[in-house]
Amino acid sequence: MYSSLIGKIEKAQRYAQERERVNFSRFVVWFQGEHDRYRLGYDEGRWECSCGFFNGRQVCSHTMALERILQGMIPSRTAPAE
Ligand SMILES: [Zn+2]
């Protein structure tokens, strides 16, 4: 029992280094901006953000930041990172 748990922990440590194994389908997060807190949603490639800039543009600094944070775990829709 104990040795099998150690094996699982070792596997988890290896998995945690292999981000490409994880692909987000949908989530909701709160994002703390410089002036306010925003609600971000992601659903199969579609983003939402409660900030004023996002409305009508479908992109904002918050969604772009999360795309960078989750790079490799969600499909990229913007220019490649520098
Ligand atoms: Zn935003």
PDB file of the backbone (N, CA, C, O) and the ligand in Angstrom, with CONECT records:
HET     ZN  A 101       1
ATOM      1  N   MET A   1       0.831  -1.207   0.000  1.00  0.00           N
ATOM      2  CA  MET A   1       0.000   0.000   0.000  1.00  0.00           C
ATOM      3  C   MET A   1       0.864   1.254   0.000  1.00  0.00           C
ATOM      4  O   MET A   1       0.702   2.134  -0.845  1.00  0.00           O
ATOM      5  N   TYR A   2       1.792   1.324   0.969  1.00  0.00           N
ATOM      6  CA  TYR A   2       2.630   2.512   1.086  1.00  0.00           C
ATOM      7  C   TYR A   2       3.532   2.666  -0.133  1.00  0.00           C
ATOM      8  O   TYR A   2       3.707   3.774  -0.641  1.00  0.00           O
ATOM      9  N   SER A   3       4.113   1.544  -0.609  1.00  0.00           N
ATOM     10  CA  SER A   3       5.015   1.624  -1.759  1.00  0.00           C
ATOM     11  C   SER A   3       4.248   2.013  -3.018  1.00  0.00           C
ATOM     12  O   SER A   3       4.789   2.711  -3.876  1.00  0.00           O
ATOM     13  N   SER A   4       3.000   1.575  -3.141  1.00  0.00           N
ATOM     14  CA  SER A   4       2.239   1.951  -4.331  1.00  0.00           C
ATOM     15  C   SER A   4       1.899   3.444  -4.299  1.00  0.00           C
ATOM     16  O   SER A   4       1.835   4.088  -5.346  1.00  0.00           O
ATOM     17  N   LEU A   5       1.685   3.988  -3.113  1.00  0.00           N
ATOM     18  CA  LEU A   5       1.419   5.423  -2.999  1.00  0.00           C
ATOM     19  C   LEU A   5       2.668   6.225  -3.391  1.00  0.00           C
ATOM     20  O   LEU A   5       2.565   7.265  -4.041  1.00  0.00           O
ATOM     21  N   ILE A   6       3.821   5.743  -2.998  1.00  0.00           N
ATOM     22  CA  ILE A   6       5.072   6.414  -3.378  1.00  0.00           C
ATOM     23  C   ILE A   6       5.204   6.434  -4.898  1.00  0.00           C
ATOM     24  O   ILE A   6       5.618   7.436  -5.483  1.00  0.00           O
ATOM     25  N   GLY A   7       4.846   5.313  -5.531  1.00  0.00           N
ATOM     26  CA  GLY A   7       4.878   5.255  -6.995  1.00  0.00           C
ATOM     27  C   GLY A   7       3.956   6.284  -7.616  1.00  0.00           C
ATOM     28  O   GLY A   7       4.306   6.921  -8.610  1.00  0.00           O
ATOM     29  N   LYS A   8       2.773   6.450  -7.030  1.00  0.00           N
ATOM     30  CA  LYS A   8       1.820   7.446  -7.549  1.00  0.00           C
ATOM     31  C   LYS A   8       2.358   8.862  -7.384  1.00  0.00           C
ATOM     32  O   LYS A   8       2.197   9.702  -8.269  1.00  0.00           O
ATOM     33  N   ILE A   9       2.992   9.118  -6.254  1.00  0.00           N
ATOM     34  CA  ILE A   9       3.555  10.452  -6.007  1.00  0.00           C
ATOM     35  C   ILE A   9       4.660  10.749  -7.014  1.00  0.00           C
ATOM     36  O   ILE A   9       4.741  11.854  -7.550  1.00  0.00           O
ATOM     37  N   GLU A  10       5.514   9.753  -7.269  1.00  0.00           N
ATOM     38  CA  GLU A  10       6.591   9.936  -8.247  1.00  0.00           C
ATOM     39  C   GLU A  10       6.012  10.209  -9.634  1.00  0.00           C
ATOM     40  O   GLU A  10       6.511  11.058 -10.373  1.00  0.00           O
ATOM     41  N   LYS A  11       4.953   9.476  -9.975  1.00  0.00           N
ATOM     42  CA  LYS A  11       4.312   9.683 -11.273  1.00  0.00           C
ATOM     43  C   LYS A  11       3.702  11.084 -11.357  1.00  0.00           C
ATOM     44  O   LYS A  11       3.794  11.753 -12.386  1.00  0.00           O
ATOM     45  N   ALA A  12       3.084  11.512 -10.270  1.00  0.00           N
ATOM     46  CA  ALA A  12       2.483  12.849 -10.232  1.00  0.00           C
ATOM     47  C   ALA A  12       3.545  13.922 -10.418  1.00  0.00           C
ATOM     48  O   ALA A  12       3.315  14.909 -11.115  1.00  0.00           O
ATOM     49  N   GLN A  13       4.704  13.737  -9.801  1.00  0.00           N
ATOM     50  CA  GLN A  13       5.787  14.711  -9.954  1.00  0.00           C
ATOM     51  C   GLN A  13       6.245  14.779 -11.400  1.00  0.00           C
ATOM     52  O   GLN A  13       6.534  15.862 -11.908  1.00  0.00           O
ATOM     53  N   ARG A  14       6.314  13.641 -12.066  1.00  0.00           N
ATOM     54  CA  ARG A  14       6.709  13.622 -13.476  1.00  0.00           C
ATOM     55  C   ARG A  14       5.618  14.269 -14.334  1.00  0.00           C
ATOM     56  O   ARG A  14       5.911  15.086 -15.207  1.00  0.00           O
ATOM     57  N   TYR A  15       4.361  13.897 -14.081  1.00  0.00           N
ATOM     58  CA  TYR A  15       3.251  14.480 -14.823  1.00  0.00           C
ATOM     59  C   TYR A  15       3.225  16.000 -14.691  1.00  0.00           C
ATOM     60  O   TYR A  15       2.963  16.715 -15.658  1.00  0.00           O
ATOM     61  N   ALA A  16       3.501  16.477 -13.487  1.00  0.00           N
ATOM     62  CA  ALA A  16       3.425  17.926 -13.239  1.00  0.00           C
ATOM     63  C   ALA A  16       4.428  18.695 -14.086  1.00  0.00           C
ATOM     64  O   ALA A  16       4.242  19.889 -14.319  1.00  0.00           O
ATOM     65  N   GLN A  17       5.491  18.037 -14.553  1.00  0.00           N
ATOM     66  CA  GLN A  17       6.480  18.674 -15.418  1.00  0.00           C
ATOM     67  C   GLN A  17       6.067  18.611 -16.888  1.00  0.00           C
ATOM     68  O   GLN A  17       6.671  19.280 -17.727  1.00  0.00           O
ATOM     69  N   GLU A  18       5.055  17.825 -17.204  1.00  0.00           N
ATOM     70  CA  GLU A  18       4.641  17.599 -18.592  1.00  0.00           C
ATOM     71  C   GLU A  18       3.290  18.262 -18.832  1.00  0.00           C
ATOM     72  O   GLU A  18       2.255  17.601 -18.928  1.00  0.00           O
ATOM     73  N   ARG A  19       3.334  19.600 -18.927  1.00  0.00           N
ATOM     74  CA  ARG A  19       2.117  20.404 -18.993  1.00  0.00           C
ATOM     75  C   ARG A  19       1.231  20.046 -20.178  1.00  0.00           C
ATOM     76  O   ARG A  19       0.013  20.213 -20.117  1.00  0.00           O
ATOM     77  N   GLU A  20       1.844  19.550 -21.266  1.00  0.00           N
ATOM     78  CA  GLU A  20       1.069  19.252 -22.463  1.00  0.00           C
ATOM     79  C   GLU A  20       0.058  18.123 -22.232  1.00  0.00           C
ATOM     80  O   GLU A  20      -0.833  17.906 -23.053  1.00  0.00           O
ATOM     81  N   ARG A  21       0.199  17.414 -21.124  1.00  0.00           N
ATOM     82  CA  ARG A  21      -0.769  16.373 -20.799  1.00  0.00           C
ATOM     83  C   ARG A  21      -2.130  16.948 -20.412  1.00  0.00           C
ATOM     84  O   ARG A  21      -3.147  16.256 -20.464  1.00  0.00           O
ATOM     85  N   VAL A  22      -2.133  18.228 -20.021  1.00  0.00           N
ATOM     86  CA  VAL A  22      -3.357  18.863 -19.512  1.00  0.00           C
ATOM     87  C   VAL A  22      -3.917  19.813 -20.561  1.00  0.00           C
ATOM     88  O   VAL A  22      -3.195  20.670 -21.071  1.00  0.00           O
ATOM     89  N   ASN A  23      -5.187  19.669 -20.884  1.00  0.00           N
ATOM     90  CA  ASN A  23      -5.873  20.588 -21.786  1.00  0.00           C
ATOM     91  C   ASN A  23      -7.168  21.056 -21.130  1.00  0.00           C
ATOM     92  O   ASN A  23      -8.077  20.265 -20.877  1.00  0.00           O
ATOM     93  N   PHE A  24      -7.231  22.345 -20.863  1.00  0.00           N
ATOM     94  CA  PHE A  24      -8.425  22.881 -20.218  1.00  0.00           C
ATOM     95  C   PHE A  24      -9.592  22.917 -21.198  1.00  0.00           C
ATOM     96  O   PHE A  24      -9.425  23.280 -22.362  1.00  0.00           O
ATOM     97  N   SER A  25     -10.760  22.543 -20.725  1.00  0.00           N
ATOM     98  CA  SER A  25     -11.980  22.598 -21.512  1.00  0.00           C
ATOM     99  C   SER A  25     -12.786  23.846 -21.145  1.00  0.00           C
ATOM    100  O   SER A  25     -13.199  24.608 -22.019  1.00  0.00           O
ATOM    101  N   ARG A  26     -13.001  24.042 -19.855  1.00  0.00           N
ATOM    102  CA  ARG A  26     -13.697  25.248 -19.402  1.00  0.00           C
ATOM    103  C   ARG A  26     -13.335  25.530 -17.954  1.00  0.00           C
ATOM    104  O   ARG A  26     -13.037  24.621 -17.179  1.00  0.00           O
ATOM    105  N   PHE A  27     -13.368  26.801 -17.609  1.00  0.00           N
ATOM    106  CA  PHE A  27     -13.096  27.213 -16.238  1.00  0.00           C
ATOM    107  C   PHE A  27     -13.571  28.649 -16.041  1.00  0.00           C
ATOM    108  O   PHE A  27     -13.836  29.374 -17.000  1.00  0.00           O
ATOM    109  N   VAL A  28     -13.668  29.036 -14.784  1.00  0.00           N
ATOM    110  CA  VAL A  28     -13.964  30.413 -14.397  1.00  0.00           C
ATOM    111  C   VAL A  28     -12.949  30.796 -13.327  1.00  0.00           C
ATOM    112  O   VAL A  28     -12.707  30.033 -12.391  1.00  0.00           O
ATOM    113  N   VAL A  29     -12.364  31.965 -13.466  1.00  0.00           N
ATOM    114  CA  VAL A  29     -11.408  32.434 -12.461  1.00  0.00           C
ATOM    115  C   VAL A  29     -11.669  33.907 -12.157  1.00  0.00           C
ATOM    116  O   VAL A  29     -12.259  34.627 -12.963  1.00  0.00           O
ATOM    117  N   TRP A  30     -11.225  34.332 -10.997  1.00  0.00           N
ATOM    118  CA  TRP A  30     -11.197  35.747 -10.669  1.00  0.00           C
ATOM    119  C   TRP A  30      -9.790  36.244 -10.913  1.00  0.00           C
ATOM    120  O   TRP A  30      -8.818  35.614 -10.495  1.00  0.00           O
ATOM    121  N   PHE A  31      -9.681  37.370 -11.589  1.00  0.00           N
ATOM    122  CA  PHE A  31      -8.378  37.947 -11.923  1.00  0.00           C
ATOM    123  C   PHE A  31      -8.257  39.293 -11.227  1.00  0.00           C
ATOM    124  O   PHE A  31      -9.091  40.176 -11.427  1.00  0.00           O
ATOM    125  N   GLN A  32      -7.231  39.451 -10.416  1.00  0.00           N
ATOM    126  CA  GLN A  32      -7.007  40.729  -9.727  1.00  0.00           C
ATOM    127  C   GLN A  32      -6.186  41.638 -10.626  1.00  0.00           C
ATOM    128  O   GLN A  32      -4.981  41.444 -10.785  1.00  0.00           O
ATOM    129  N   GLY A  33      -6.845  42.632 -11.213  1.00  0.00           N
ATOM    130  CA  GLY A  33      -6.131  43.602 -12.039  1.00  0.00           C
ATOM    131  C   GLY A  33      -5.539  44.688 -11.164  1.00  0.00           C
ATOM    132  O   GLY A  33      -5.530  44.570  -9.938  1.00  0.00           O
ATOM    133  N   GLU A  34      -5.046  45.742 -11.788  1.00  0.00           N
ATOM    134  CA  GLU A  34      -4.445  46.832 -11.011  1.00  0.00           C
ATOM    135  C   GLU A  34      -5.495  47.651 -10.280  1.00  0.00           C
ATOM    136  O   GLU A  34      -5.236  48.190  -9.204  1.00  0.00           O
ATOM    137  N   HIS A  35      -6.702  47.745 -10.878  1.00  0.00           N
ATOM    138  CA  HIS A  35      -7.721  48.608 -10.289  1.00  0.00           C
ATOM    139  C   HIS A  35      -8.962  47.867  -9.827  1.00  0.00           C
ATOM    140  O   HIS A  35      -9.737  48.397  -9.030  1.00  0.00           O
ATOM    141  N   ASP A  36      -9.162  46.654 -10.311  1.00  0.00           N
ATOM    142  CA  ASP A  36     -10.390  45.952  -9.973  1.00  0.00           C
ATOM    143  C   ASP A  36     -10.168  44.454 -10.141  1.00  0.00           C
ATOM    144  O   ASP A  36      -9.124  44.003 -10.613  1.00  0.00           O
ATOM    145  N   ARG A  37     -11.186  43.703  -9.737  1.00  0.00           N
ATOM    146  CA  ARG A  37     -11.136  42.250  -9.870  1.00  0.00           C
ATOM    147  C   ARG A  37     -12.111  41.862 -10.960  1.00  0.00           C
ATOM    148  O   ARG A  37     -13.242  42.348 -10.985  1.00  0.00           O
ATOM    149  N   TYR A  38     -11.684  40.987 -11.869  1.00  0.00           N
ATOM    150  CA  TYR A  38     -12.495  40.640 -13.031  1.00  0.00           C
ATOM    151  C   TYR A  38     -12.787  39.149 -13.057  1.00  0.00           C
ATOM    152  O   TYR A  38     -11.994  38.323 -12.607  1.00  0.00           O
ATOM    153  N   ARG A  39     -13.955  38.841 -13.601  1.00  0.00           N
ATOM    154  CA  ARG A  39     -14.361  37.441 -13.733  1.00  0.00           C
ATOM    155  C   ARG A  39     -14.057  36.997 -15.151  1.00  0.00           C
ATOM    156  O   ARG A  39     -14.578  37.563 -16.112  1.00  0.00           O
ATOM    157  N   LEU A  40     -13.222  35.994 -15.279  1.00  0.00           N
ATOM    158  CA  LEU A  40     -12.865  35.458 -16.586  1.00  0.00           C
ATOM    159  C   LEU A  40     -13.471  34.079 -16.749  1.00  0.00           C
ATOM    160  O   LEU A  40     -13.463  33.262 -15.828  1.00  0.00           O
ATOM    161  N   GLY A  41     -13.997  33.835 -17.941  1.00  0.00           N
ATOM    162  CA  GLY A  41     -14.526  32.519 -18.259  1.00  0.00           C
ATOM    163  C   GLY A  41     -13.885  31.999 -19.531  1.00  0.00           C
ATOM    164  O   GLY A  41     -13.540  32.765 -20.430  1.00  0.00           O
ATOM    165  N   TYR A  42     -13.733  30.679 -19.590  1.00  0.00           N
ATOM    166  CA  TYR A  42     -13.189  30.027 -20.780  1.00  0.00           C
ATOM    167  C   TYR A  42     -14.027  28.784 -21.036  1.00  0.00           C
ATOM    168  O   TYR A  42     -14.250  27.980 -20.131  1.00  0.00           O
ATOM    169  N   ASP A  43     -14.496  28.628 -22.286  1.00  0.00           N
ATOM    170  CA  ASP A  43     -15.329  27.475 -22.624  1.00  0.00           C
ATOM    171  C   ASP A  43     -15.006  27.042 -24.048  1.00  0.00           C
ATOM    172  O   ASP A  43     -15.457  27.662 -25.011  1.00  0.00           O
ATOM    173  N   GLU A  44     -14.230  25.985 -24.174  1.00  0.00           N
ATOM    174  CA  GLU A  44     -13.881  25.405 -25.477  1.00  0.00           C
ATOM    175  C   GLU A  44     -13.400  26.466 -26.473  1.00  0.00           C
ATOM    176  O   GLU A  44     -13.877  26.533 -27.605  1.00  0.00           O
ATOM    177  N   GLY A  45     -12.448  27.289 -26.030  1.00  0.00           N
ATOM    178  CA  GLY A  45     -11.840  28.272 -26.921  1.00  0.00           C
ATOM    179  C   GLY A  45     -12.491  29.640 -26.890  1.00  0.00           C
ATOM    180  O   GLY A  45     -11.948  30.589 -27.454  1.00  0.00           O
ATOM    181  N   ARG A  46     -13.645  29.766 -26.244  1.00  0.00           N
ATOM    182  CA  ARG A  46     -14.320  31.063 -26.160  1.00  0.00           C
ATOM    183  C   ARG A  46     -14.034  31.705 -24.807  1.00  0.00           C
ATOM    184  O   ARG A  46     -14.243  31.100 -23.756  1.00  0.00           O
ATOM    185  N   TRP A  47     -13.553  32.945 -24.860  1.00  0.00           N
ATOM    186  CA  TRP A  47     -13.221  33.681 -23.645  1.00  0.00           C
ATOM    187  C   TRP A  47     -14.322  34.663 -23.294  1.00  0.00           C
ATOM    188  O   TRP A  47     -15.068  35.130 -24.154  1.00  0.00           O
ATOM    189  N   GLU A  48     -14.401  34.961 -22.014  1.00  0.00           N
ATOM    190  CA  GLU A  48     -15.227  36.059 -21.526  1.00  0.00           C
ATOM    191  C   GLU A  48     -14.449  36.774 -20.443  1.00  0.00           C
ATOM    192  O   GLU A  48     -13.698  36.153 -19.690  1.00  0.00           O
ATOM    193  N   CYS A  49     -14.630  38.081 -20.366  1.00  0.00           N
ATOM    194  CA  CYS A  49     -14.047  38.843 -19.259  1.00  0.00           C
ATOM    195  C   CYS A  49     -15.003  39.963 -18.916  1.00  0.00           C
ATOM    196  O   CYS A  49     -15.633  40.549 -19.797  1.00  0.00           O
ATOM    197  N   SER A  50     -15.107  40.255 -17.647  1.00  0.00           N
ATOM    198  CA  SER A  50     -16.064  41.263 -17.199  1.00  0.00           C
ATOM    199  C   SER A  50     -15.522  42.684 -17.321  1.00  0.00           C
ATOM    200  O   SER A  50     -16.232  43.635 -16.995  1.00  0.00           O
ATOM    201  N   CYS A  51     -14.285  42.851 -17.781  1.00  0.00           N
ATOM    202  CA  CYS A  51     -13.730  44.210 -17.885  1.00  0.00           C
ATOM    203  C   CYS A  51     -14.330  44.937 -19.101  1.00  0.00           C
ATOM    204  O   CYS A  51     -14.853  44.304 -20.018  1.00  0.00           O
ATOM    205  N   GLY A  52     -14.244  46.250 -19.090  1.00  0.00           N
ATOM    206  CA  GLY A  52     -14.831  47.046 -20.158  1.00  0.00           C
ATOM    207  C   GLY A  52     -14.114  46.893 -21.492  1.00  0.00           C
ATOM    208  O   GLY A  52     -14.744  46.975 -22.546  1.00  0.00           O
ATOM    209  N   PHE A  53     -12.808  46.673 -21.457  1.00  0.00           N
ATOM    210  CA  PHE A  53     -12.042  46.573 -22.701  1.00  0.00           C
ATOM    211  C   PHE A  53     -12.448  45.349 -23.504  1.00  0.00           C
ATOM    212  O   PHE A  53     -12.502  45.397 -24.733  1.00  0.00           O
ATOM    213  N   PHE A  54     -12.731  44.257 -22.815  1.00  0.00           N
ATOM    214  CA  PHE A  54     -13.026  42.995 -23.508  1.00  0.00           C
ATOM    215  C   PHE A  54     -14.287  43.094 -24.349  1.00  0.00           C
ATOM    216  O   PHE A  54     -14.372  42.504 -25.426  1.00  0.00           O
ATOM    217  N   ASN A  55     -15.264  43.839 -23.855  1.00  0.00           N
ATOM    218  CA  ASN A  55     -16.560  43.929 -24.516  1.00  0.00           C
ATOM    219  C   ASN A  55     -16.407  44.488 -25.930  1.00  0.00           C
ATOM    220  O   ASN A  55     -16.005  45.638 -26.105  1.00  0.00           O
ATOM    221  N   GLY A  56     -16.728  43.678 -26.934  1.00  0.00           N
ATOM    222  CA  GLY A  56     -16.631  44.112 -28.327  1.00  0.00           C
ATOM    223  C   GLY A  56     -15.309  43.742 -28.968  1.00  0.00           C
ATOM    224  O   GLY A  56     -15.213  43.678 -30.193  1.00  0.00           O
ATOM    225  N   ARG A  57     -14.293  43.499 -28.164  1.00  0.00           N
ATOM    226  CA  ARG A  57     -12.972  43.163 -28.723  1.00  0.00           C
ATOM    227  C   ARG A  57     -12.646  41.680 -28.579  1.00  0.00           C
ATOM    228  O   ARG A  57     -11.846  41.137 -29.341  1.00  0.00           O
ATOM    229  N   GLN A  58     -13.258  41.041 -27.618  1.00  0.00           N
ATOM    230  CA  GLN A  58     -13.027  39.604 -27.384  1.00  0.00           C
ATOM    231  C   GLN A  58     -11.602  39.290 -26.955  1.00  0.00           C
ATOM    232  O   GLN A  58     -11.165  38.142 -27.032  1.00  0.00           O
ATOM    233  N   VAL A  59     -10.881  40.302 -26.506  1.00  0.00           N
ATOM    234  CA  VAL A  59      -9.534  40.099 -25.985  1.00  0.00           C
ATOM    235  C   VAL A  59      -9.221  41.250 -25.034  1.00  0.00           C
ATOM    236  O   VAL A  59      -9.733  42.355 -25.210  1.00  0.00           O
ATOM    237  N   CYS A  60      -8.394  41.001 -24.041  1.00  0.00           N
ATOM    238  CA  CYS A  60      -7.974  42.052 -23.103  1.00  0.00           C
ATOM    239  C   CYS A  60      -6.696  41.591 -22.418  1.00  0.00           C
ATOM    240  O   CYS A  60      -6.242  40.467 -22.631  1.00  0.00           O
ATOM    241  N   SER A  61      -6.122  42.453 -21.602  1.00  0.00           N
ATOM    242  CA  SER A  61      -4.862  42.098 -20.943  1.00  0.00           C
ATOM    243  C   SER A  61      -5.043  40.891 -20.024  1.00  0.00           C
ATOM    244  O   SER A  61      -4.106  40.121 -19.814  1.00  0.00           O
ATOM    245  N   HIS A  62      -6.251  40.728 -19.476  1.00  0.00           N
ATOM    246  CA  HIS A  62      -6.485  39.607 -18.548  1.00  0.00           C
ATOM    247  C   HIS A  62      -6.522  38.273 -19.287  1.00  0.00           C
ATOM    248  O   HIS A  62      -5.909  37.299 -18.849  1.00  0.00           O
ATOM    249  N   THR A  63      -7.247  38.229 -20.417  1.00  0.00           N
ATOM    250  CA  THR A  63      -7.276  36.973 -21.181  1.00  0.00           C
ATOM    251  C   THR A  63      -5.901  36.671 -21.767  1.00  0.00           C
ATOM    252  O   THR A  63      -5.489  35.512 -21.814  1.00  0.00           O
ATOM    253  N   MET A  64      -5.191  37.702 -22.212  1.00  0.00           N
ATOM    254  CA  MET A  64      -3.857  37.468 -22.776  1.00  0.00           C
ATOM    255  C   MET A  64      -2.892  36.970 -21.704  1.00  0.00           C
ATOM    256  O   MET A  64      -2.039  36.124 -21.973  1.00  0.00           O
ATOM    257  N   ALA A  65      -3.029  37.496 -20.495  1.00  0.00           N
ATOM    258  CA  ALA A  65      -2.168  37.030 -19.403  1.00  0.00           C
ATOM    259  C   ALA A  65      -2.452  35.563 -19.084  1.00  0.00           C
ATOM    260  O   ALA A  65      -1.528  34.772 -18.895  1.00  0.00           O
ATOM    261  N   LEU A  66      -3.727  35.209 -19.027  1.00  0.00           N
ATOM    262  CA  LEU A  66      -4.067  33.810 -18.729  1.00  0.00           C
ATOM    263  C   LEU A  66      -3.634  32.874 -19.849  1.00  0.00           C
ATOM    264  O   LEU A  66      -3.233  31.737 -19.599  1.00  0.00           O
ATOM    265  N   GLU A  67      -3.717  33.362 -21.095  1.00  0.00           N
ATOM    266  CA  GLU A  67      -3.239  32.533 -22.207  1.00  0.00           C
ATOM    267  C   GLU A  67      -1.756  32.234 -22.045  1.00  0.00           C
ATOM    268  O   GLU A  67      -1.297  31.137 -22.367  1.00  0.00           O
ATOM    269  N   ARG A  68      -1.006  33.215 -21.545  1.00  0.00           N
ATOM    270  CA  ARG A  68       0.425  32.971 -21.321  1.00  0.00           C
ATOM    271  C   ARG A  68       0.639  32.014 -20.154  1.00  0.00           C
ATOM    272  O   ARG A  68       1.474  31.111 -20.220  1.00  0.00           O
ATOM    273  N   ILE A  69      -0.123  32.224 -19.090  1.00  0.00           N
ATOM    274  CA  ILE A  69       0.019  31.349 -17.920  1.00  0.00           C
ATOM    275  C   ILE A  69      -0.285  29.903 -18.293  1.00  0.00           C
ATOM    276  O   ILE A  69       0.377  28.980 -17.820  1.00  0.00           O
ATOM    277  N   LEU A  70      -1.292  29.711 -19.147  1.00  0.00           N
ATOM    278  CA  LEU A  70      -1.757  28.357 -19.494  1.00  0.00           C
ATOM    279  C   LEU A  70      -1.176  27.878 -20.816  1.00  0.00           C
ATOM    280  O   LEU A  70      -1.700  26.942 -21.419  1.00  0.00           O
ATOM    281  N   GLN A  71      -0.111  28.503 -21.269  1.00  0.00           N
ATOM    282  CA  GLN A  71       0.481  28.159 -22.564  1.00  0.00           C
ATOM    283  C   GLN A  71       0.736  26.650 -22.655  1.00  0.00           C
ATOM    284  O   GLN A  71       1.345  26.048 -21.771  1.00  0.00           O
ATOM    285  N   GLY A  72       0.253  26.067 -23.743  1.00  0.00           N
ATOM    286  CA  GLY A  72       0.411  24.629 -23.946  1.00  0.00           C
ATOM    287  C   GLY A  72      -0.759  23.819 -23.411  1.00  0.00           C
ATOM    288  O   GLY A  72      -0.909  22.644 -23.746  1.00  0.00           O
ATOM    289  N   MET A  73      -1.599  24.450 -22.570  1.00  0.00           N
ATOM    290  CA  MET A  73      -2.732  23.740 -21.974  1.00  0.00           C
ATOM    291  C   MET A  73      -4.074  24.218 -22.528  1.00  0.00           C
ATOM    292  O   MET A  73      -5.123  23.657 -22.214  1.00  0.00           O
ATOM    293  N   ILE A  74      -4.024  25.276 -23.366  1.00  0.00           N
ATOM    294  CA  ILE A  74      -5.197  25.739 -24.108  1.00  0.00           C
ATOM    295  C   ILE A  74      -4.705  26.091 -25.506  1.00  0.00           C
ATOM    296  O   ILE A  74      -3.535  26.438 -25.667  1.00  0.00           O
ATOM    297  N   PRO A  75      -5.563  26.011 -26.527  1.00  0.00           N
ATOM    298  CA  PRO A  75      -5.125  26.372 -27.880  1.00  0.00           C
ATOM    299  C   PRO A  75      -4.722  27.844 -27.931  1.00  0.00           C
ATOM    300  O   PRO A  75      -5.385  28.691 -27.332  1.00  0.00           O
ATOM    301  N   SER A  76      -3.656  28.146 -28.632  1.00  0.00           N
ATOM    302  CA  SER A  76      -3.198  29.519 -28.765  1.00  0.00           C
ATOM    303  C   SER A  76      -4.003  30.218 -29.846  1.00  0.00           C
ATOM    304  O   SER A  76      -4.261  29.632 -30.898  1.00  0.00           O
ATOM    305  N   ARG A  77      -4.404  31.455 -29.608  1.00  0.00           N
ATOM    306  CA  ARG A  77      -5.138  32.218 -30.624  1.00  0.00           C
ATOM    307  C   ARG A  77      -4.459  33.537 -30.912  1.00  0.00           C
ATOM    308  O   ARG A  77      -4.920  34.284 -31.775  1.00  0.00           O
ATOM    309  N   THR A  78      -3.385  33.845 -30.220  1.00  0.00           N
ATOM    310  CA  THR A  78      -2.649  35.077 -30.471  1.00  0.00           C
ATOM    311  C   THR A  78      -1.269  34.746 -31.000  1.00  0.00           C
ATOM    312  O   THR A  78      -0.892  33.580 -31.110  1.00  0.00           O
ATOM    313  N   ALA A  79      -0.529  35.777 -31.322  1.00  0.00           N
ATOM    314  CA  ALA A  79       0.823  35.578 -31.845  1.00  0.00           C
ATOM    315  C   ALA A  79       1.653  34.806 -30.835  1.00  0.00           C
ATOM    316  O   ALA A  79       1.423  34.908 -29.630  1.00  0.00           O
ATOM    317  N   PRO A  80       2.610  34.039 -31.315  1.00  0.00           N
ATOM    318  CA  PRO A  80       3.456  33.274 -30.400  1.00  0.00           C
ATOM    319  C   PRO A  80       4.172  34.168 -29.403  1.00  0.00           C
ATOM    320  O   PRO A  80       4.473  35.325 -29.697  1.00  0.00           O
ATOM    321  N   ALA A  81       4.438  33.635 -28.244  1.00  0.00           N
ATOM    322  CA  ALA A  81       5.140  34.404 -27.227  1.00  0.00           C
ATOM    323  C   ALA A  81       6.526  34.794 -27.718  1.00  0.00           C
ATOM    324  O   ALA A  81       7.102  34.128 -28.579  1.00  0.00           O
ATOM    325  N   GLU A  82       7.050  35.868 -27.167  1.00  0.00           N
ATOM    326  CA  GLU A  82       8.357  36.379 -27.618  1.00  0.00           C
ATOM    327  C   GLU A  82       9.459  35.363 -27.400  1.00  0.00           C
ATOM    328  O   GLU A  82      10.617  35.629 -27.721  1.00  0.00           O
TER     329      GLU A  82
HETATM  330 ZN    ZN A 101     -10.377  41.762 -19.111  1.00  0.00          ZN2+
END
